[in-house]
């Protein structure tokens, strides 16, 4: 009786997918950040919540695609739930619905950065957030718009 081994079984990786680490693709994140800034003008104040929600959803999707171990935590559930509710409230419903486009852009940014080092992924998040804030404030400065918030 001879024992034969399956050559294909030895060639397949058994653990999480090992992907060579790539450099951060900064031009993509710059374009995504500016696009988030432009869309954020139509979301009122829903865009910070949309960025948070997009990061959580995009990170979970990237982990799933790369075969990393996933545990849905209460923090993730609260972040997505609170993010969506915050988007709808601070976006006065319509802006919150438009905010889902920001969520999609941030999730795409996470997908672009999924093969990069963890520090580069964090840098990508910082770049898109800072560009969104910069575009938001530049439009208000250039257009001479003023926001008047009064409580009471």
SULBELMO-V144321 format. One record per residue. N is the residue number from 1. RES is the residue in one letter. SS is DSSP state (a for helix, b for strand, c for the rest). OMEGA is omega in radians with two decimals (* if undefined). Layout:
<<N/RES/SS/OMEGA> <N/RES/SS/OMEGA>>
//
This chain:
<<1/X/c/3.13> <2/X/c/3.13> <3/X/c/3.13> <4/X/c/3.09> <5/X/c/3.11> <6/X/c/-3.12> <7/X/a/-3.14> <8/X/a/-3.14> <9/X/a/3.13> <10/X/a/-3.09> <11/X/a/-3.11> <12/X/c/3.06> <13/X/c/-3.11> <14/X/c/-3.12> <15/X/c/3.10> <16/X/c/-3.13> <17/X/c/3.10> <18/X/c/-3.10> <19/X/c/3.10> <20/X/c/-3.12> <21/X/c/3.14> <22/X/b/3.04> <23/X/c/3.12> <24/X/c/3.14> <25/X/c/-3.00> <26/X/a/3.14> <27/X/a/3.09> <28/X/a/-3.10> <29/X/a/3.06> <30/X/a/3.13> <31/X/a/3.13> <32/X/a/3.13> <33/X/a/3.11> <34/X/a/3.11> <35/X/a/3.09> <36/X/a/3.11> <37/X/a/3.13> <38/X/a/-3.14> <39/X/a/-3.09> <40/X/a/3.10> <41/X/c/-3.10> <42/X/c/-3.08> <43/X/c/-3.04> <44/X/c/-3.12> <45/X/c/-3.13> <46/X/c/-2.99> <47/X/a/3.09> <48/X/a/3.10> <49/X/a/3.11> <50/X/a/3.10> <51/X/a/3.10> <52/X/a/-3.13> <53/X/a/3.13> <54/X/a/3.11> <55/X/a/-3.12> <56/X/a/-3.13> <57/X/a/-3.13> <58/X/a/3.11> <59/X/a/3.11> <60/X/a/3.12> <61/X/a/3.11> <62/X/a/3.10> <63/X/a/3.12> <64/X/a/-3.12> <65/X/a/-3.10> <66/X/a/3.09> <67/X/c/3.10> <68/X/c/3.11> <69/X/c/-3.09> <70/X/c/2.99> <71/X/c/3.09> <72/X/c/-3.08> <73/X/c/3.10> <74/X/a/3.14> <75/X/a/3.10> <76/X/a/3.13> <77/X/a/3.12> <78/X/a/3.13> <79/X/a/-3.14> <80/X/a/-3.14> <81/X/a/3.11> <82/X/a/3.11> <83/X/a/-3.14> <84/X/a/3.11> <85/X/a/3.08> <86/X/a/3.10> <87/X/a/-3.10> <88/X/a/-3.13> <89/X/a/-3.07> <90/X/a/3.06> <91/X/c/-3.12> <92/X/c/3.10> <93/X/c/-3.11> <94/X/a/3.10> <95/X/a/3.09> <96/X/a/3.09> <97/X/a/3.06> <98/X/a/3.13> <99/X/a/3.10> <100/X/a/3.02> <101/X/a/3.06> <102/X/a/3.10> <103/X/a/3.14> <104/X/a/3.12> <105/X/a/3.13> <106/X/a/3.10> <107/X/a/3.08> <108/X/a/3.09> <109/X/a/3.08> <110/X/a/3.13> <111/X/a/3.11> <112/X/a/-3.07> <113/X/c/-3.02> <114/X/c/-3.14> <115/X/c/-3.13> <116/X/b/3.09> <117/X/c/-3.14> <118/X/a/3.13> <119/X/a/3.09> <120/X/a/3.07> <121/X/a/3.09> <122/X/a/3.11> <123/X/a/3.10> <124/X/a/3.11> <125/X/a/3.13> <126/X/a/-3.12> <127/X/a/-3.09> <128/X/a/3.12> <129/X/a/3.13> <130/X/a/3.11> <131/X/a/3.09> <132/X/a/3.11> <133/X/a/-3.13> <134/X/a/3.12> <135/X/a/3.13> <136/X/a/-3.09> <137/X/a/3.10> <138/X/a/3.14> <139/X/a/3.13> <140/X/a/3.12> <141/X/a/-3.11> <142/X/a/-3.12> <143/X/a/3.13> <144/X/c/-3.12> <145/X/c/3.09> <146/X/c/3.09> <147/X/c/3.14> <148/X/c/3.11> <149/X/c/3.10> <150/X/c/3.12> <151/X/c/3.07> <152/X/c/*>>
//
